Amino acid sequence: MGQTRQIALGLVLVLAVAAIGCGSAGGGEGGKHPDYAAALAGSPAPLAALHRQANQLLPGGTDAFERRIAGLHGYPVVVNVWASWCGPCRYEFPTLQKLAAKYGTRVAFLGVSSEDSKSESAEFLEEDPVPYPSYYDLDGDIKESIGGRGFPDLAFYNRNGELVYFRPGPFAKQSELGEAVQRCALQERCESG
């Protein structure tokens, strides 16, 4: 009985640590997010169309994703490749929420929910909403098409729809994520990825 009890206690401890590491609070924000309606009021039509699709998981794979990028001609695009089971993705989501609210009238934001179940992705977006849609990418085809290697990944497209910078993996500091969006999307000063 003593050994069984120790194993059970160890299992409970492992599950508790996993729940904390993969919790839905989005990096400790407790589900709070900006007032997107107020922040994004007056967005140009192509960006407003993205905002109307907030939190949706869009079908269509790589072809639909590439058509969307082409359709956003004239606007820089920030693409976040994420998965609901990815701890670093969850950690970066509150920063992306704030950046999308701050710059979403000038910059297009898109997500790619990759290698994840549709129901888990939808549940995560319900808990941590963003003002833009994500393309559902079960097999990782979209992720692979932009050079994705892990999670999270961030891709920057210029106003002509050209991939100009790709950032694999999480940022060490959330301020670096904000600086990358400022530099790459607004100032269009990115090194080739």
Rosetta constraint file for C-alpha pairs under 8 A:
AtomPair CA 1 CA 5 HARMONIC 6.03 0.50
AtomPair CA 2 CA 6 HARMONIC 6.26 0.50
AtomPair CA 3 CA 7 HARMONIC 6.23 0.50
AtomPair CA 4 CA 8 HARMONIC 6.15 0.50
AtomPair CA 5 CA 9 HARMONIC 6.05 0.50
AtomPair CA 6 CA 10 HARMONIC 6.00 0.50
AtomPair CA 7 CA 11 HARMONIC 6.11 0.50
AtomPair CA 8 CA 12 HARMONIC 6.24 0.50
AtomPair CA 9 CA 13 HARMONIC 6.22 0.50
AtomPair CA 10 CA 14 HARMONIC 6.19 0.50
AtomPair CA 11 CA 15 HARMONIC 6.17 0.50
AtomPair CA 12 CA 16 HARMONIC 6.11 0.50
AtomPair CA 13 CA 17 HARMONIC 6.22 0.50
AtomPair CA 14 CA 18 HARMONIC 6.14 0.50
AtomPair CA 15 CA 19 HARMONIC 6.06 0.50
AtomPair CA 16 CA 20 HARMONIC 6.27 0.50
AtomPair CA 17 CA 21 HARMONIC 6.13 0.50
AtomPair CA 18 CA 22 HARMONIC 5.94 0.50
AtomPair CA 19 CA 23 HARMONIC 5.34 0.50
AtomPair CA 21 CA 87 HARMONIC 6.22 0.50
AtomPair CA 22 CA 85 HARMONIC 6.63 0.50
AtomPair CA 22 CA 86 HARMONIC 7.07 0.50
AtomPair CA 22 CA 87 HARMONIC 5.17 0.50
AtomPair CA 22 CA 90 HARMONIC 7.51 0.50
AtomPair CA 23 CA 87 HARMONIC 7.96 0.50
AtomPair CA 24 CA 30 HARMONIC 7.95 0.50
AtomPair CA 24 CA 31 HARMONIC 7.61 0.50
AtomPair CA 24 CA 90 HARMONIC 7.14 0.50
AtomPair CA 24 CA 124 HARMONIC 6.79 0.50
AtomPair CA 24 CA 127 HARMONIC 6.73 0.50
AtomPair CA 24 CA 128 HARMONIC 7.47 0.50
AtomPair CA 25 CA 29 HARMONIC 5.65 0.50
AtomPair CA 25 CA 30 HARMONIC 4.51 0.50
AtomPair CA 25 CA 31 HARMONIC 5.31 0.50
AtomPair CA 25 CA 90 HARMONIC 7.73 0.50
AtomPair CA 25 CA 127 HARMONIC 7.66 0.50
AtomPair CA 25 CA 128 HARMONIC 7.45 0.50
AtomPair CA 26 CA 30 HARMONIC 6.88 0.50
AtomPair CA 26 CA 31 HARMONIC 6.68 0.50
AtomPair CA 26 CA 90 HARMONIC 4.65 0.50
AtomPair CA 26 CA 91 HARMONIC 5.34 0.50
AtomPair CA 26 CA 92 HARMONIC 7.34 0.50
AtomPair CA 26 CA 93 HARMONIC 5.90 0.50
AtomPair CA 26 CA 94 HARMONIC 6.00 0.50
AtomPair CA 26 CA 128 HARMONIC 6.64 0.50
AtomPair CA 27 CA 90 HARMONIC 5.93 0.50
AtomPair CA 27 CA 91 HARMONIC 3.97 0.50
AtomPair CA 27 CA 92 HARMONIC 6.90 0.50
AtomPair CA 27 CA 93 HARMONIC 7.36 0.50
AtomPair CA 27 CA 94 HARMONIC 6.77 0.50
AtomPair CA 28 CA 91 HARMONIC 7.73 0.50
AtomPair CA 29 CA 33 HARMONIC 7.92 0.50
AtomPair CA 29 CA 94 HARMONIC 6.74 0.50
AtomPair CA 31 CA 127 HARMONIC 6.02 0.50
AtomPair CA 31 CA 128 HARMONIC 5.57 0.50
AtomPair CA 32 CA 128 HARMONIC 7.59 0.50
AtomPair CA 33 CA 94 HARMONIC 7.10 0.50
AtomPair CA 33 CA 97 HARMONIC 6.51 0.50
AtomPair CA 33 CA 98 HARMONIC 7.35 0.50
AtomPair CA 33 CA 128 HARMONIC 7.38 0.50
AtomPair CA 33 CA 129 HARMONIC 7.35 0.50
AtomPair CA 34 CA 39 HARMONIC 7.72 0.50
AtomPair CA 34 CA 97 HARMONIC 6.98 0.50
AtomPair CA 34 CA 98 HARMONIC 6.39 0.50
AtomPair CA 34 CA 101 HARMONIC 6.61 0.50
AtomPair CA 35 CA 39 HARMONIC 6.18 0.50
AtomPair CA 35 CA 101 HARMONIC 7.73 0.50
AtomPair CA 36 CA 40 HARMONIC 5.75 0.50
AtomPair CA 36 CA 101 HARMONIC 5.85 0.50
AtomPair CA 36 CA 131 HARMONIC 6.47 0.50
AtomPair CA 37 CA 41 HARMONIC 5.90 0.50
AtomPair CA 39 CA 101 HARMONIC 5.51 0.50
AtomPair CA 39 CA 102 HARMONIC 6.78 0.50
AtomPair CA 40 CA 48 HARMONIC 7.94 0.50
AtomPair CA 40 CA 101 HARMONIC 6.38 0.50
AtomPair CA 40 CA 104 HARMONIC 6.28 0.50
AtomPair CA 40 CA 105 HARMONIC 5.82 0.50
AtomPair CA 41 CA 105 HARMONIC 7.90 0.50
AtomPair CA 42 CA 48 HARMONIC 7.98 0.50
AtomPair CA 42 CA 105 HARMONIC 7.34 0.50
AtomPair CA 43 CA 47 HARMONIC 5.95 0.50
AtomPair CA 43 CA 48 HARMONIC 5.33 0.50
AtomPair CA 43 CA 104 HARMONIC 7.51 0.50
AtomPair CA 43 CA 105 HARMONIC 4.64 0.50
AtomPair CA 43 CA 106 HARMONIC 7.60 0.50
AtomPair CA 44 CA 48 HARMONIC 5.94 0.50
AtomPair CA 44 CA 105 HARMONIC 6.74 0.50
AtomPair CA 45 CA 49 HARMONIC 6.07 0.50
AtomPair CA 46 CA 50 HARMONIC 6.78 0.50
AtomPair CA 46 CA 71 HARMONIC 7.95 0.50
AtomPair CA 46 CA 72 HARMONIC 6.52 0.50
AtomPair CA 47 CA 51 HARMONIC 6.43 0.50
AtomPair CA 47 CA 72 HARMONIC 7.99 0.50
AtomPair CA 47 CA 104 HARMONIC 7.26 0.50
AtomPair CA 47 CA 105 HARMONIC 6.69 0.50
AtomPair CA 47 CA 106 HARMONIC 7.86 0.50
AtomPair CA 47 CA 107 HARMONIC 7.68 0.50
AtomPair CA 47 CA 108 HARMONIC 6.04 0.50
AtomPair CA 48 CA 52 HARMONIC 6.24 0.50
AtomPair CA 49 CA 53 HARMONIC 6.69 0.50
AtomPair CA 50 CA 54 HARMONIC 6.65 0.50
AtomPair CA 50 CA 108 HARMONIC 7.66 0.50
AtomPair CA 50 CA 109 HARMONIC 7.96 0.50
AtomPair CA 50 CA 131 HARMONIC 7.52 0.50
AtomPair CA 50 CA 132 HARMONIC 5.25 0.50
AtomPair CA 50 CA 133 HARMONIC 6.46 0.50
AtomPair CA 51 CA 131 HARMONIC 5.12 0.50
AtomPair CA 51 CA 132 HARMONIC 5.04 0.50
AtomPair CA 51 CA 133 HARMONIC 7.55 0.50
AtomPair CA 52 CA 131 HARMONIC 7.84 0.50
AtomPair CA 52 CA 132 HARMONIC 7.52 0.50
AtomPair CA 53 CA 131 HARMONIC 7.58 0.50
AtomPair CA 53 CA 132 HARMONIC 5.91 0.50
AtomPair CA 53 CA 133 HARMONIC 5.29 0.50
AtomPair CA 54 CA 129 HARMONIC 7.57 0.50
AtomPair CA 54 CA 130 HARMONIC 6.10 0.50
AtomPair CA 54 CA 131 HARMONIC 4.45 0.50
AtomPair CA 54 CA 132 HARMONIC 4.07 0.50
AtomPair CA 54 CA 133 HARMONIC 4.86 0.50
AtomPair CA 55 CA 122 HARMONIC 7.66 0.50
AtomPair CA 55 CA 125 HARMONIC 5.75 0.50
AtomPair CA 55 CA 126 HARMONIC 7.32 0.50
AtomPair CA 55 CA 129 HARMONIC 5.97 0.50
AtomPair CA 55 CA 130 HARMONIC 5.86 0.50
AtomPair CA 55 CA 131 HARMONIC 6.62 0.50
AtomPair CA 55 CA 132 HARMONIC 5.99 0.50
AtomPair CA 55 CA 133 HARMONIC 5.01 0.50
AtomPair CA 55 CA 134 HARMONIC 6.79 0.50
AtomPair CA 56 CA 122 HARMONIC 7.75 0.50
AtomPair CA 56 CA 132 HARMONIC 7.64 0.50
AtomPair CA 56 CA 133 HARMONIC 4.87 0.50
AtomPair CA 56 CA 134 HARMONIC 6.19 0.50
AtomPair CA 57 CA 113 HARMONIC 7.74 0.50
AtomPair CA 57 CA 118 HARMONIC 7.87 0.50
AtomPair CA 57 CA 122 HARMONIC 7.20 0.50
AtomPair CA 57 CA 133 HARMONIC 6.16 0.50
AtomPair CA 57 CA 134 HARMONIC 5.05 0.50
AtomPair CA 57 CA 135 HARMONIC 5.40 0.50
AtomPair CA 57 CA 136 HARMONIC 5.40 0.50
AtomPair CA 58 CA 133 HARMONIC 6.89 0.50
AtomPair CA 58 CA 134 HARMONIC 6.07 0.50
AtomPair CA 58 CA 135 HARMONIC 4.58 0.50
AtomPair CA 58 CA 136 HARMONIC 5.67 0.50
AtomPair CA 59 CA 64 HARMONIC 7.45 0.50
AtomPair CA 59 CA 135 HARMONIC 6.15 0.50
AtomPair CA 59 CA 136 HARMONIC 5.82 0.50
AtomPair CA 60 CA 64 HARMONIC 4.79 0.50
AtomPair CA 60 CA 65 HARMONIC 7.20 0.50
AtomPair CA 60 CA 135 HARMONIC 7.72 0.50
AtomPair CA 61 CA 65 HARMONIC 6.27 0.50
AtomPair CA 61 CA 135 HARMONIC 7.10 0.50
AtomPair CA 61 CA 136 HARMONIC 7.08 0.50
AtomPair CA 61 CA 137 HARMONIC 6.33 0.50
AtomPair CA 61 CA 141 HARMONIC 7.21 0.50
AtomPair CA 61 CA 142 HARMONIC 6.50 0.50
AtomPair CA 62 CA 66 HARMONIC 6.02 0.50
AtomPair CA 62 CA 141 HARMONIC 6.51 0.50
AtomPair CA 62 CA 142 HARMONIC 4.94 0.50
AtomPair CA 62 CA 145 HARMONIC 7.43 0.50
AtomPair CA 63 CA 67 HARMONIC 6.15 0.50
AtomPair CA 64 CA 68 HARMONIC 6.19 0.50
AtomPair CA 65 CA 69 HARMONIC 6.37 0.50
AtomPair CA 65 CA 135 HARMONIC 6.85 0.50
AtomPair CA 65 CA 142 HARMONIC 7.43 0.50
AtomPair CA 66 CA 70 HARMONIC 6.22 0.50
AtomPair CA 67 CA 71 HARMONIC 6.03 0.50
AtomPair CA 68 CA 72 HARMONIC 6.34 0.50
AtomPair CA 69 CA 73 HARMONIC 7.14 0.50
AtomPair CA 69 CA 77 HARMONIC 7.48 0.50
AtomPair CA 69 CA 161 HARMONIC 5.90 0.50
AtomPair CA 70 CA 160 HARMONIC 7.77 0.50
AtomPair CA 70 CA 161 HARMONIC 5.64 0.50
AtomPair CA 72 CA 76 HARMONIC 7.85 0.50
AtomPair CA 72 CA 77 HARMONIC 7.68 0.50
AtomPair CA 72 CA 108 HARMONIC 7.45 0.50
AtomPair CA 72 CA 159 HARMONIC 7.73 0.50
AtomPair CA 72 CA 161 HARMONIC 7.30 0.50
AtomPair CA 73 CA 159 HARMONIC 5.55 0.50
AtomPair CA 73 CA 160 HARMONIC 5.43 0.50
AtomPair CA 73 CA 161 HARMONIC 5.93 0.50
AtomPair CA 74 CA 159 HARMONIC 4.46 0.50
AtomPair CA 74 CA 160 HARMONIC 6.26 0.50
AtomPair CA 75 CA 106 HARMONIC 6.89 0.50
AtomPair CA 75 CA 107 HARMONIC 5.87 0.50
AtomPair CA 75 CA 108 HARMONIC 6.42 0.50
AtomPair CA 75 CA 158 HARMONIC 7.07 0.50
AtomPair CA 75 CA 159 HARMONIC 4.57 0.50
AtomPair CA 75 CA 160 HARMONIC 7.71 0.50
AtomPair CA 76 CA 106 HARMONIC 7.84 0.50
AtomPair CA 76 CA 107 HARMONIC 5.34 0.50
AtomPair CA 76 CA 108 HARMONIC 6.14 0.50
AtomPair CA 76 CA 156 HARMONIC 7.32 0.50
AtomPair CA 76 CA 157 HARMONIC 5.66 0.50
AtomPair CA 76 CA 158 HARMONIC 4.66 0.50
AtomPair CA 76 CA 159 HARMONIC 4.62 0.50
AtomPair CA 76 CA 160 HARMONIC 7.91 0.50
AtomPair CA 76 CA 161 HARMONIC 7.55 0.50
AtomPair CA 76 CA 185 HARMONIC 5.34 0.50
AtomPair CA 76 CA 186 HARMONIC 7.41 0.50
AtomPair CA 77 CA 107 HARMONIC 5.91 0.50
AtomPair CA 77 CA 108 HARMONIC 4.59 0.50
AtomPair CA 77 CA 109 HARMONIC 5.70 0.50
AtomPair CA 77 CA 110 HARMONIC 7.36 0.50
AtomPair CA 77 CA 156 HARMONIC 5.74 0.50
AtomPair CA 77 CA 157 HARMONIC 4.96 0.50
AtomPair CA 77 CA 158 HARMONIC 6.55 0.50
AtomPair CA 77 CA 159 HARMONIC 7.49 0.50
AtomPair CA 77 CA 161 HARMONIC 7.79 0.50
AtomPair CA 77 CA 185 HARMONIC 6.78 0.50
AtomPair CA 78 CA 107 HARMONIC 7.37 0.50
AtomPair CA 78 CA 108 HARMONIC 6.24 0.50
AtomPair CA 78 CA 109 HARMONIC 4.87 0.50
AtomPair CA 78 CA 110 HARMONIC 6.30 0.50
AtomPair CA 78 CA 154 HARMONIC 7.05 0.50
AtomPair CA 78 CA 155 HARMONIC 5.89 0.50
AtomPair CA 78 CA 156 HARMONIC 4.83 0.50
AtomPair CA 78 CA 157 HARMONIC 6.56 0.50
AtomPair CA 78 CA 181 HARMONIC 7.43 0.50
AtomPair CA 78 CA 185 HARMONIC 7.04 0.50
AtomPair CA 79 CA 109 HARMONIC 5.95 0.50
AtomPair CA 79 CA 110 HARMONIC 4.81 0.50
AtomPair CA 79 CA 111 HARMONIC 5.45 0.50
AtomPair CA 79 CA 112 HARMONIC 7.16 0.50
AtomPair CA 79 CA 154 HARMONIC 5.59 0.50
AtomPair CA 79 CA 155 HARMONIC 5.00 0.50
AtomPair CA 79 CA 156 HARMONIC 6.38 0.50
AtomPair CA 80 CA 109 HARMONIC 7.87 0.50
AtomPair CA 80 CA 110 HARMONIC 6.41 0.50
AtomPair CA 80 CA 111 HARMONIC 4.76 0.50
AtomPair CA 80 CA 112 HARMONIC 6.13 0.50
AtomPair CA 80 CA 152 HARMONIC 7.02 0.50
AtomPair CA 80 CA 153 HARMONIC 5.97 0.50
AtomPair CA 80 CA 154 HARMONIC 4.76 0.50
AtomPair CA 80 CA 155 HARMONIC 6.66 0.50
AtomPair CA 81 CA 111 HARMONIC 5.85 0.50
AtomPair CA 81 CA 112 HARMONIC 4.61 0.50
AtomPair CA 81 CA 113 HARMONIC 6.12 0.50
AtomPair CA 81 CA 114 HARMONIC 6.64 0.50
AtomPair CA 81 CA 143 HARMONIC 6.80 0.50
AtomPair CA 81 CA 148 HARMONIC 7.88 0.50
AtomPair CA 81 CA 151 HARMONIC 6.79 0.50
AtomPair CA 81 CA 152 HARMONIC 5.49 0.50
AtomPair CA 81 CA 153 HARMONIC 4.98 0.50
AtomPair CA 81 CA 154 HARMONIC 6.19 0.50
AtomPair CA 82 CA 86 HARMONIC 7.17 0.50
AtomPair CA 82 CA 89 HARMONIC 5.64 0.50
AtomPair CA 82 CA 111 HARMONIC 7.22 0.50
AtomPair CA 82 CA 112 HARMONIC 6.12 0.50
AtomPair CA 82 CA 113 HARMONIC 5.18 0.50
AtomPair CA 82 CA 114 HARMONIC 6.09 0.50
AtomPair CA 82 CA 151 HARMONIC 6.00 0.50
AtomPair CA 82 CA 152 HARMONIC 5.11 0.50
AtomPair CA 82 CA 153 HARMONIC 7.03 0.50
AtomPair CA 83 CA 89 HARMONIC 6.68 0.50
AtomPair CA 83 CA 113 HARMONIC 5.43 0.50
AtomPair CA 83 CA 114 HARMONIC 5.73 0.50
AtomPair CA 83 CA 115 HARMONIC 6.77 0.50
AtomPair CA 83 CA 116 HARMONIC 5.74 0.50
AtomPair CA 83 CA 121 HARMONIC 6.91 0.50
AtomPair CA 83 CA 151 HARMONIC 7.31 0.50
AtomPair CA 83 CA 152 HARMONIC 7.64 0.50
AtomPair CA 84 CA 89 HARMONIC 7.40 0.50
AtomPair CA 84 CA 90 HARMONIC 7.10 0.50
AtomPair CA 84 CA 113 HARMONIC 7.88 0.50
AtomPair CA 84 CA 116 HARMONIC 6.84 0.50
AtomPair CA 84 CA 120 HARMONIC 6.34 0.50
AtomPair CA 84 CA 121 HARMONIC 5.52 0.50
AtomPair CA 84 CA 124 HARMONIC 6.00 0.50
AtomPair CA 85 CA 116 HARMONIC 7.55 0.50
AtomPair CA 86 CA 90 HARMONIC 6.43 0.50
AtomPair CA 86 CA 151 HARMONIC 6.79 0.50
AtomPair CA 86 CA 152 HARMONIC 7.60 0.50
AtomPair CA 87 CA 91 HARMONIC 6.25 0.50
AtomPair CA 88 CA 92 HARMONIC 6.26 0.50
AtomPair CA 88 CA 151 HARMONIC 7.34 0.50
AtomPair CA 88 CA 152 HARMONIC 6.66 0.50
AtomPair CA 88 CA 170 HARMONIC 6.15 0.50
AtomPair CA 89 CA 93 HARMONIC 6.26 0.50
AtomPair CA 89 CA 151 HARMONIC 6.65 0.50
AtomPair CA 89 CA 152 HARMONIC 5.23 0.50
AtomPair CA 89 CA 170 HARMONIC 7.41 0.50
AtomPair CA 90 CA 94 HARMONIC 7.80 0.50
AtomPair CA 92 CA 96 HARMONIC 6.37 0.50
AtomPair CA 92 CA 170 HARMONIC 7.62 0.50
AtomPair CA 92 CA 174 HARMONIC 6.93 0.50
AtomPair CA 93 CA 97 HARMONIC 6.05 0.50
AtomPair CA 93 CA 128 HARMONIC 7.52 0.50
AtomPair CA 94 CA 98 HARMONIC 6.32 0.50
AtomPair CA 94 CA 128 HARMONIC 7.87 0.50
AtomPair CA 95 CA 99 HARMONIC 6.12 0.50
AtomPair CA 95 CA 174 HARMONIC 6.58 0.50
AtomPair CA 95 CA 177 HARMONIC 7.65 0.50
AtomPair CA 95 CA 178 HARMONIC 7.45 0.50
AtomPair CA 96 CA 100 HARMONIC 5.89 0.50
AtomPair CA 96 CA 130 HARMONIC 7.93 0.50
AtomPair CA 97 CA 101 HARMONIC 6.27 0.50
AtomPair CA 97 CA 129 HARMONIC 7.71 0.50
AtomPair CA 97 CA 130 HARMONIC 5.65 0.50
AtomPair CA 97 CA 131 HARMONIC 7.55 0.50
AtomPair CA 98 CA 102 HARMONIC 6.07 0.50
AtomPair CA 99 CA 103 HARMONIC 5.87 0.50
AtomPair CA 99 CA 104 HARMONIC 7.46 0.50
AtomPair CA 99 CA 178 HARMONIC 6.90 0.50
AtomPair CA 99 CA 181 HARMONIC 7.93 0.50
AtomPair CA 100 CA 104 HARMONIC 4.77 0.50
AtomPair CA 100 CA 107 HARMONIC 7.90 0.50
AtomPair CA 100 CA 109 HARMONIC 6.55 0.50
AtomPair CA 100 CA 130 HARMONIC 7.66 0.50
AtomPair CA 100 CA 131 HARMONIC 6.98 0.50
AtomPair CA 101 CA 131 HARMONIC 7.51 0.50
AtomPair CA 103 CA 107 HARMONIC 5.71 0.50
AtomPair CA 104 CA 108 HARMONIC 6.11 0.50
AtomPair CA 104 CA 109 HARMONIC 7.01 0.50
AtomPair CA 107 CA 185 HARMONIC 6.79 0.50
AtomPair CA 107 CA 186 HARMONIC 7.50 0.50
AtomPair CA 109 CA 132 HARMONIC 6.22 0.50
AtomPair CA 110 CA 132 HARMONIC 5.87 0.50
AtomPair CA 110 CA 133 HARMONIC 5.87 0.50
AtomPair CA 110 CA 134 HARMONIC 5.76 0.50
AtomPair CA 110 CA 135 HARMONIC 7.84 0.50
AtomPair CA 111 CA 132 HARMONIC 7.33 0.50
AtomPair CA 111 CA 133 HARMONIC 6.12 0.50
AtomPair CA 111 CA 134 HARMONIC 3.91 0.50
AtomPair CA 111 CA 135 HARMONIC 6.17 0.50
AtomPair CA 112 CA 134 HARMONIC 4.83 0.50
AtomPair CA 112 CA 135 HARMONIC 4.70 0.50
AtomPair CA 112 CA 136 HARMONIC 6.08 0.50
AtomPair CA 112 CA 137 HARMONIC 6.49 0.50
AtomPair CA 112 CA 142 HARMONIC 7.51 0.50
AtomPair CA 112 CA 143 HARMONIC 7.39 0.50
AtomPair CA 113 CA 121 HARMONIC 6.77 0.50
AtomPair CA 113 CA 134 HARMONIC 6.06 0.50
AtomPair CA 113 CA 135 HARMONIC 6.06 0.50
AtomPair CA 113 CA 136 HARMONIC 5.06 0.50
AtomPair CA 113 CA 137 HARMONIC 5.66 0.50
AtomPair CA 113 CA 138 HARMONIC 7.49 0.50
AtomPair CA 114 CA 136 HARMONIC 6.40 0.50
AtomPair CA 114 CA 137 HARMONIC 4.47 0.50
AtomPair CA 114 CA 138 HARMONIC 5.34 0.50
AtomPair CA 114 CA 139 HARMONIC 6.98 0.50
AtomPair CA 114 CA 140 HARMONIC 5.32 0.50
AtomPair CA 114 CA 142 HARMONIC 7.88 0.50
AtomPair CA 114 CA 143 HARMONIC 6.82 0.50
AtomPair CA 115 CA 137 HARMONIC 6.30 0.50
AtomPair CA 115 CA 138 HARMONIC 4.47 0.50
AtomPair CA 115 CA 139 HARMONIC 5.62 0.50
AtomPair CA 115 CA 140 HARMONIC 5.57 0.50
AtomPair CA 116 CA 120 HARMONIC 7.05 0.50
AtomPair CA 116 CA 121 HARMONIC 6.59 0.50
AtomPair CA 116 CA 137 HARMONIC 7.74 0.50
AtomPair CA 116 CA 138 HARMONIC 5.77 0.50
AtomPair CA 117 CA 121 HARMONIC 6.14 0.50
AtomPair CA 117 CA 138 HARMONIC 6.93 0.50
AtomPair CA 118 CA 122 HARMONIC 6.06 0.50
AtomPair CA 118 CA 136 HARMONIC 7.34 0.50
AtomPair CA 118 CA 138 HARMONIC 7.88 0.50
AtomPair CA 119 CA 123 HARMONIC 6.09 0.50
AtomPair CA 120 CA 124 HARMONIC 6.13 0.50
AtomPair CA 121 CA 125 HARMONIC 6.29 0.50
AtomPair CA 122 CA 126 HARMONIC 6.20 0.50
AtomPair CA 123 CA 127 HARMONIC 6.37 0.50
AtomPair CA 124 CA 128 HARMONIC 6.00 0.50
AtomPair CA 124 CA 129 HARMONIC 7.86 0.50
AtomPair CA 125 CA 129 HARMONIC 4.79 0.50
AtomPair CA 125 CA 130 HARMONIC 7.11 0.50
AtomPair CA 137 CA 141 HARMONIC 6.44 0.50
AtomPair CA 137 CA 142 HARMONIC 6.25 0.50
AtomPair CA 137 CA 143 HARMONIC 7.52 0.50
AtomPair CA 140 CA 144 HARMONIC 6.03 0.50
AtomPair CA 141 CA 145 HARMONIC 6.12 0.50
AtomPair CA 142 CA 146 HARMONIC 6.58 0.50
AtomPair CA 143 CA 147 HARMONIC 6.42 0.50
AtomPair CA 143 CA 148 HARMONIC 4.81 0.50
AtomPair CA 143 CA 149 HARMONIC 7.81 0.50
AtomPair CA 144 CA 148 HARMONIC 5.07 0.50
AtomPair CA 144 CA 149 HARMONIC 7.41 0.50
AtomPair CA 146 CA 155 HARMONIC 7.41 0.50
AtomPair CA 146 CA 163 HARMONIC 7.87 0.50
AtomPair CA 146 CA 166 HARMONIC 7.86 0.50
AtomPair CA 147 CA 166 HARMONIC 7.49 0.50
AtomPair CA 148 CA 153 HARMONIC 6.24 0.50
AtomPair CA 148 CA 168 HARMONIC 6.62 0.50
AtomPair CA 149 CA 153 HARMONIC 7.51 0.50
AtomPair CA 149 CA 168 HARMONIC 6.38 0.50
AtomPair CA 149 CA 169 HARMONIC 7.82 0.50
AtomPair CA 150 CA 168 HARMONIC 6.54 0.50
AtomPair CA 150 CA 169 HARMONIC 6.00 0.50
AtomPair CA 151 CA 168 HARMONIC 7.24 0.50
AtomPair CA 151 CA 169 HARMONIC 5.41 0.50
AtomPair CA 151 CA 170 HARMONIC 7.13 0.50
AtomPair CA 152 CA 168 HARMONIC 6.81 0.50
AtomPair CA 152 CA 169 HARMONIC 5.04 0.50
AtomPair CA 152 CA 170 HARMONIC 5.69 0.50
AtomPair CA 153 CA 166 HARMONIC 7.49 0.50
AtomPair CA 153 CA 167 HARMONIC 5.77 0.50
AtomPair CA 153 CA 168 HARMONIC 4.55 0.50
AtomPair CA 153 CA 169 HARMONIC 5.24 0.50
AtomPair CA 153 CA 170 HARMONIC 7.03 0.50
AtomPair CA 154 CA 166 HARMONIC 5.92 0.50
AtomPair CA 154 CA 167 HARMONIC 5.02 0.50
AtomPair CA 154 CA 168 HARMONIC 6.44 0.50
AtomPair CA 154 CA 169 HARMONIC 7.85 0.50
AtomPair CA 155 CA 163 HARMONIC 7.06 0.50
AtomPair CA 155 CA 164 HARMONIC 7.89 0.50
AtomPair CA 155 CA 165 HARMONIC 5.93 0.50
AtomPair CA 155 CA 166 HARMONIC 4.48 0.50
AtomPair CA 155 CA 167 HARMONIC 6.19 0.50
AtomPair CA 156 CA 163 HARMONIC 5.85 0.50
AtomPair CA 156 CA 164 HARMONIC 5.85 0.50
AtomPair CA 156 CA 165 HARMONIC 5.20 0.50
AtomPair CA 156 CA 166 HARMONIC 6.32 0.50
AtomPair CA 156 CA 184 HARMONIC 6.70 0.50
AtomPair CA 156 CA 185 HARMONIC 6.81 0.50
AtomPair CA 157 CA 161 HARMONIC 5.40 0.50
AtomPair CA 157 CA 162 HARMONIC 5.10 0.50
AtomPair CA 157 CA 163 HARMONIC 4.32 0.50
AtomPair CA 157 CA 164 HARMONIC 5.51 0.50
AtomPair CA 157 CA 165 HARMONIC 7.16 0.50
AtomPair CA 157 CA 185 HARMONIC 7.66 0.50
AtomPair CA 158 CA 162 HARMONIC 5.46 0.50
AtomPair CA 158 CA 163 HARMONIC 6.60 0.50
AtomPair CA 158 CA 164 HARMONIC 6.36 0.50
AtomPair CA 158 CA 185 HARMONIC 7.03 0.50
AtomPair CA 158 CA 188 HARMONIC 6.93 0.50
AtomPair CA 164 CA 190 HARMONIC 6.66 0.50
AtomPair CA 164 CA 191 HARMONIC 7.25 0.50
AtomPair CA 164 CA 192 HARMONIC 5.55 0.50
AtomPair CA 164 CA 193 HARMONIC 6.44 0.50
AtomPair CA 165 CA 184 HARMONIC 7.63 0.50
AtomPair CA 165 CA 190 HARMONIC 6.10 0.50
AtomPair CA 165 CA 191 HARMONIC 6.29 0.50
AtomPair CA 165 CA 192 HARMONIC 5.12 0.50
AtomPair CA 165 CA 193 HARMONIC 4.19 0.50
AtomPair CA 166 CA 192 HARMONIC 7.62 0.50
AtomPair CA 166 CA 193 HARMONIC 4.62 0.50
AtomPair CA 167 CA 193 HARMONIC 7.02 0.50
AtomPair CA 171 CA 176 HARMONIC 6.34 0.50
AtomPair CA 171 CA 177 HARMONIC 6.14 0.50
AtomPair CA 172 CA 176 HARMONIC 7.27 0.50
AtomPair CA 173 CA 177 HARMONIC 7.10 0.50
AtomPair CA 174 CA 178 HARMONIC 6.62 0.50
AtomPair CA 175 CA 179 HARMONIC 6.17 0.50
AtomPair CA 176 CA 180 HARMONIC 6.08 0.50
AtomPair CA 177 CA 181 HARMONIC 6.40 0.50
AtomPair CA 178 CA 182 HARMONIC 6.16 0.50
AtomPair CA 179 CA 183 HARMONIC 5.96 0.50
AtomPair CA 180 CA 184 HARMONIC 5.70 0.50
AtomPair CA 180 CA 185 HARMONIC 7.77 0.50
AtomPair CA 181 CA 185 HARMONIC 5.25 0.50
AtomPair CA 181 CA 186 HARMONIC 6.95 0.50
AtomPair CA 182 CA 186 HARMONIC 5.16 0.50
AtomPair CA 182 CA 187 HARMONIC 6.44 0.50
AtomPair CA 183 CA 187 HARMONIC 4.96 0.50
AtomPair CA 183 CA 188 HARMONIC 6.04 0.50
AtomPair CA 183 CA 189 HARMONIC 5.56 0.50
AtomPair CA 183 CA 190 HARMONIC 6.70 0.50
AtomPair CA 184 CA 188 HARMONIC 4.51 0.50
AtomPair CA 184 CA 189 HARMONIC 5.21 0.50
AtomPair CA 184 CA 190 HARMONIC 4.98 0.50
AtomPair CA 185 CA 189 HARMONIC 7.92 0.50
